[in-house]
Amino acid sequence: MCRHLAYLGPVVPLGRLLSEPEHSLVRQSWEPRRQRHGTVNADGFGVGWYAEGDPIPARYRRAGPVWGDATFGDLARVVRSGAALAAVRDATAAGADGEAAAAPFAAGPWLFSHNGVVRDWPDSAAGPAASLPPLELLQLAARSDSALVWALVLRELRAGRGLGEALAGPVSELAAAAPGSRLNLLLTDGHAIAATAWGDSLWYLADARAGRTVVASEPHDDDPRWCEVPDRTLLTASRTHVDLSPLKEIPLGEIAPNANKENQYSE
């Protein structure tokens, strides 16, 4: 269910991240190598990126497959950024939301994507949904499980949680309400990345000397520096550090950027 990627590093054309690599995110839309559920990601796509001096990201999203959008090729060739998040979508269920259901979702400085499914949607999500104020439910970006997950994450962010904690709390809540859900979440504010591995693949490529970090559902090339993230793990990253923490061992409210580290790189 879906493939996604987040990048922090030197300013580069979006195409260098999303379409030029041999196993790029664009190619993953029809030929993913490590996707455990589903085979084609043709139900929409999107990319969000940050321009220098502007904390609010821009987005380009469409309801159809990325390979059928000629405009995306031009955009990816000329738009340059040092921070971006992109996704190709395989919908949990058919719906009419179209572009609105395509990641990345956005609010303020944040970009978000969900790779997975809330099991037995929508009935299983009634409890977590009830924790949101009615107005926030009415303002869901789309009628999809990913949009609800984003609303739960956004609630945590607006309450002042850090990126990692904002993901860990909703993952714990949804996993309890809907066992068997796949909750690989990806979040950035343009300065840091947080992600969860919960039921599907997650990898990262770290180059501290170059100040570059890529976090993705699967490697987009055969660089031997790619590292797989264990299942049930929270990843937090900057341009020069990656920390991995077991999600099942993280009490809500006690997540620190460098706590319970399994792996870290630094210059």
DAGI-V467996 format. One record per residue. N is the residue number from 1. PSI is psi in whole degrees, 0 to 359 (999 if undefined). Layout:
n = {N/N}
psi = {PSI/PSI}
This chain:
n = {1/2/3/4/5/6/7/8/9/10/11/12/13/14/15/16/17/18/19/20/21/22/23/24/25/26/27/28/29/30/31/32/33/34/35/36/37/38/39/40/41/42/43/44/45/46/47/48/49/50/51/52/53/54/55/56/57/58/59/60/61/62/63/64/65/66/67/68/69/70/71/72/73/74/75/76/77/78/79/80/81/82/83/84/85/86/87/88/89/90/91/92/93/94/95/96/97/98/99/100/101/102/103/104/105/106/107/108/109/110/111/112/113/114/115/116/117/118/119/120/121/122/123/124/125/126/127/128/129/130/131/132/133/134/135/136/137/138/139/140/141/142/143/144/145/146/147/148/149/150/151/152/153/154/155/156/157/158/159/160/161/162/163/164/165/166/167/168/169/170/171/172/173/174/175/176/177/178/179/180/181/182/183/184/185/186/187/188/189/190/191/192/193/194/195/196/197/198/199/200/201/202/203/204/205/206/207/208/209/210/211/212/213/214/215/216/217/218/219/220/221/222/223/224/225/226/227/228/229/230/231/232/233/234/235/236/237/238/239/240/241/242/243/244/245/246/247/248/249/250/251/252/253/254/255/256/257/258/259/260/261/262/263/264/265/266/267}
psi = {95/161/142/168/141/146/138/133/198/153/127/160/143/328/329/333/321/336/335/324/152/321/48/168/323/314/326/343/333/345/65/150/332/22/123/340/124/161/333/136/80/12/27/164/167/158/139/143/160/133/147/131/1/115/349/120/155/157/151/118/149/158/337/186/146/330/345/8/102/330/326/323/317/316/313/334/324/336/131/144/157/7/129/158/132/158/150/143/137/108/142/316/153/143/173/11/335/233/325/336/355/133/158/142/156/149/131/232/3/144/142/146/150/122/108/208/142/113/139/35/140/352/319/340/6/319/304/322/325/343/350/144/147/322/321/326/320/338/13/139/331/168/63/161/322/323/323/318/316/319/321/319/317/325/317/318/316/341/0/8/150/170/314/314/326/334/319/320/306/324/314/316/313/324/325/321/328/75/142/0/153/118/60/108/150/130/139/156/13/348/333/164/141/145/156/141/112/83/355/177/148/136/161/151/119/129/86/322/323/354/46/131/132/130/127/160/327/157/141/1/187/25/126/352/352/137/135/139/128/152/153/47/142/129/133/140/150/194/341/2/143/128/138/131/134/124/322/345/9/105/134/132/355/20/123/153/327/20/147/42/131/334/141/144/150/160/999}
